[in-house]
């Protein structure tokens, strides 16, 4: 068994050996901090189990010890690993598997094995197997094996490339090495088996010309696009999203543990200023490490800094300058905003999949832009329609074909008489119900709640783009990618007078909350249900909104607590395994709930009973107790009560 970067062994193992056991997974000290162990050319038989770096026979009286849950020493990771640009529809089922496929190919190249590969076998386990087809997992893995990256792949070419692989039964590893690949034979769906490290498990095995096993490895997509390996949970890319570690700043690769590193000392309560954090100057950790909401709050009090400022300065530890941080944050928002624009302006009528779900974002946006609400981005009002906030072309509201633009930017129709003559006659109001009853029916009316409707429109637009496999920002996952862009868009359009400052404050604050959830609980629906996705996104957006309103750090964290507290227990039961129902509407409600949580927190003036740390721990316990049927497996809930037609009628 060889690790990455060491010479290839001359030992060869026949194909049928894979049926008797699994390849050994040994950790070599020489590879500490690498991308994971690529297991080469040796099989551990079923009657053996690995201990340390040796494979030995198990003793009958050997105690079965289960390792306790170990947490990283602090929660700090890079904001740009938490928010990453990728493709839809799922961060754990699409982005992660694509990244895993490319990592596997990169390992084969490094070991000079790629040209020897003749066939590849792919095993999918647990949630990946249960809902992978609806989440485009096969497409992601195969295109990753062809060398594509989720951040740079042309999303428009994905369907045609995947169709070509299936039809021609050929796969180009790394983009050039051609092998035969039969989808029905070479991809196995083991939805009835779950690997112990994580429900989203996958195993890649490649074979030579004589059927000999050349290399194999297991990967686990742990949510948010992060990929880990069982033996290198810290070293794989749990703290960075990359393929080649040589191109990543060393601080992003792992969190080290040593006695010389400073301890984080906090008081018993968030309100105790005497329990401020003591941080020693040491290059082995970020300047402001925090492992909980209380320690983060103590840092802000001791150094008189906002949460956004704490996170900003920590980013410098990962090798970024002030200019780098600014440019990367603006790039993240640019993709988010473009996603909203794409969603509201698309001409596509339905989303892919058997549900044939009709897109609603274009219709909702048209209603808002037609002057449905007087004075809000209506033609002739002088105000701009949806835009990025400072430098993007606006989407104009609908205009009549013969409308003329005056110098002031308003529309005119030539004369008052011609304008009045074109006003259509009012429709008679249709009232449903009997008038011959003691309780008379209510006439229909339209409510005017602009904030709620714009938030819903923005969130639905993003998630419809995600459901169709478009370009998306994982924030913190794809299934919940609409919440944060919707709330930030609303701030820029209707609240902020300094868009760039608002973007930086919002994203940096939200990322701090996301880090706490990633360390203390999970951001994977396969581990915690939808509370780990929409619930966490709602909490992050609540904190970001409160921060942009100038709230204190304590109020910001309380907004985050309210955001997650009222999402606890939220299940993930997507119909037909698609990120469509109930996912799209749930993002809309998550965005509205985020603003409500922030407003409630700011109005409460420090009156609360539950801290963010307590809520995160409650979410972890809820996730542990939740049935696997409600963890992105489509085995219960809406996924089983809603009947899906086998065929969709033409009408």
Beta strands, then each sheet from edge to edge (+ up, - down):
strand 1: 21-23
strand 2: 39-40
strand 3: 43-45
strand 4: 48-51
strand 5: 54-57
strand 6: 84-87
strand 7: 119-125
strand 8: 170-173
strand 9: 177-180
strand 10: 187-190
strand 11: 200-207
strand 12: 213-223
strand 13: 226-228
strand 14: 404-405
strand 15: 411-412
strand 16: 471-474
sheet 1: 1+ 3-
sheet 2: 2+ 12- 11+ 7- 10-
sheet 3: 2+ 12- 13+
sheet 4: 4+ 5-
sheet 5: 6+ 16-
sheet 6: 8+ 9-
sheet 7: 14+ 15-
end
